[in-house]
Amino acid sequence: MNEKVHFIQLEKLEDIIKMMSASVRAPPLHHKEVKNGHIYFLPASLALGKSVIYFVKVKEKVEKKYIVLDMVHDKISFSDELSTKPSLQHFSIVEVTSENILPMDAL
């Protein structure tokens, strides 16, 4: 495993979505099914060439194409459709078949 990669486990799916909402153009959220649940993770870069992976482990899989953040009411929901409502931000999910960046103990 690359020594320059750092990991930050977040408590809730909402936390990682709020981090993504701070980006001008948010990258897709990565999903991988693991034993006893699902990992959603967001690769990111820090200054000085350091990498960090934000992730959250949940029991239930998001079955929709998008996680939607309502910025006015500070709530998330799930949808297969995009909305043009300006207070909503949509974040796509990509399915990961295999990866070697998350630590085994997190899986």
Contacts in CASP RR format, 6 or more apart in sequence:
PFRMAT RR
TARGET T0000
AUTHOR 0000-0000-0000
METHOD contacts of the structure
MODEL  1
MNEKVHFIQLEKLEDIIKMMSASVRAPPLHHKEVKNGHIYFLPASLALGK
SVIYFVKVKEKVEKKYIVLDMVHDKISFSDELSTKPSLQHFSIVEVTSEN
ILPMDAL
1 100 0 8 1.000
1 101 0 8 1.000
1 103 0 8 1.000
2 51 0 8 1.000
2 101 0 8 1.000
4 49 0 8 1.000
4 50 0 8 1.000
4 51 0 8 1.000
5 51 0 8 1.000
5 52 0 8 1.000
5 53 0 8 1.000
5 101 0 8 1.000
6 46 0 8 1.000
6 50 0 8 1.000
6 51 0 8 1.000
6 52 0 8 1.000
6 53 0 8 1.000
7 52 0 8 1.000
7 53 0 8 1.000
7 55 0 8 1.000
7 102 0 8 1.000
7 103 0 8 1.000
7 106 0 8 1.000
8 52 0 8 1.000
8 53 0 8 1.000
8 54 0 8 1.000
8 55 0 8 1.000
9 55 0 8 1.000
9 56 0 8 1.000
9 57 0 8 1.000
9 106 0 8 1.000
10 16 0 8 1.000
10 19 0 8 1.000
10 54 0 8 1.000
10 55 0 8 1.000
10 56 0 8 1.000
11 56 0 8 1.000
12 56 0 8 1.000
13 40 0 8 1.000
13 56 0 8 1.000
13 58 0 8 1.000
13 62 0 8 1.000
13 67 0 8 1.000
13 76 0 8 1.000
14 76 0 8 1.000
15 56 0 8 1.000
16 29 0 8 1.000
16 40 0 8 1.000
16 41 0 8 1.000
16 42 0 8 1.000
16 54 0 8 1.000
16 55 0 8 1.000
16 56 0 8 1.000
17 29 0 8 1.000
17 67 0 8 1.000
17 69 0 8 1.000
17 76 0 8 1.000
17 91 0 8 1.000
18 69 0 8 1.000
19 42 0 8 1.000
19 54 0 8 1.000
20 26 0 8 1.000
20 27 0 8 1.000
20 29 0 8 1.000
20 42 0 8 1.000
20 91 0 8 1.000
21 69 0 8 1.000
21 71 0 8 1.000
21 89 0 8 1.000
21 91 0 8 1.000
26 89 0 8 1.000
26 91 0 8 1.000
27 42 0 8 1.000
27 43 0 8 1.000
28 91 0 8 1.000
28 92 0 8 1.000
28 93 0 8 1.000
28 94 0 8 1.000
29 40 0 8 1.000
29 41 0 8 1.000
29 42 0 8 1.000
29 67 0 8 1.000
29 91 0 8 1.000
29 92 0 8 1.000
29 93 0 8 1.000
29 94 0 8 1.000
30 40 0 8 1.000
30 41 0 8 1.000
30 42 0 8 1.000
30 43 0 8 1.000
30 93 0 8 1.000
30 94 0 8 1.000
30 96 0 8 1.000
30 99 0 8 1.000
31 38 0 8 1.000
31 39 0 8 1.000
31 40 0 8 1.000
31 61 0 8 1.000
31 62 0 8 1.000
31 93 0 8 1.000
31 94 0 8 1.000
31 95 0 8 1.000
31 96 0 8 1.000
32 38 0 8 1.000
32 39 0 8 1.000
32 41 0 8 1.000
32 95 0 8 1.000
32 96 0 8 1.000
32 99 0 8 1.000
32 102 0 8 1.000
32 107 0 8 1.000
33 39 0 8 1.000
33 61 0 8 1.000
34 57 0 8 1.000
34 107 0 8 1.000
35 107 0 8 1.000
36 59 0 8 1.000
37 57 0 8 1.000
37 58 0 8 1.000
37 59 0 8 1.000
37 60 0 8 1.000
37 61 0 8 1.000
38 57 0 8 1.000
38 58 0 8 1.000
38 59 0 8 1.000
38 60 0 8 1.000
38 61 0 8 1.000
38 62 0 8 1.000
39 55 0 8 1.000
39 56 0 8 1.000
39 57 0 8 1.000
39 102 0 8 1.000
39 106 0 8 1.000
39 107 0 8 1.000
40 55 0 8 1.000
40 56 0 8 1.000
40 58 0 8 1.000
40 62 0 8 1.000
40 93 0 8 1.000
41 53 0 8 1.000
41 54 0 8 1.000
41 55 0 8 1.000
41 56 0 8 1.000
41 102 0 8 1.000
42 53 0 8 1.000
42 54 0 8 1.000
42 55 0 8 1.000
43 51 0 8 1.000
43 52 0 8 1.000
43 53 0 8 1.000
43 101 0 8 1.000
44 51 0 8 1.000
44 52 0 8 1.000
44 53 0 8 1.000
44 54 0 8 1.000
45 51 0 8 1.000
45 52 0 8 1.000
46 52 0 8 1.000
53 101 0 8 1.000
53 102 0 8 1.000
55 102 0 8 1.000
55 106 0 8 1.000
57 106 0 8 1.000
62 78 0 8 1.000
62 93 0 8 1.000
63 78 0 8 1.000
64 78 0 8 1.000
64 79 0 8 1.000
64 80 0 8 1.000
65 79 0 8 1.000
65 80 0 8 1.000
65 92 0 8 1.000
65 93 0 8 1.000
66 78 0 8 1.000
66 79 0 8 1.000
66 80 0 8 1.000
66 81 0 8 1.000
66 82 0 8 1.000
66 90 0 8 1.000
66 91 0 8 1.000
66 92 0 8 1.000
66 93 0 8 1.000
67 76 0 8 1.000
67 77 0 8 1.000
67 78 0 8 1.000
67 90 0 8 1.000
67 91 0 8 1.000
67 93 0 8 1.000
68 76 0 8 1.000
68 77 0 8 1.000
68 78 0 8 1.000
68 79 0 8 1.000
68 83 0 8 1.000
68 88 0 8 1.000
68 89 0 8 1.000
68 90 0 8 1.000
68 91 0 8 1.000
69 75 0 8 1.000
69 76 0 8 1.000
69 88 0 8 1.000
69 89 0 8 1.000
69 91 0 8 1.000
70 76 0 8 1.000
70 77 0 8 1.000
70 87 0 8 1.000
70 88 0 8 1.000
71 87 0 8 1.000
71 88 0 8 1.000
71 89 0 8 1.000
72 87 0 8 1.000
79 90 0 8 1.000
82 90 0 8 1.000
83 90 0 8 1.000
END
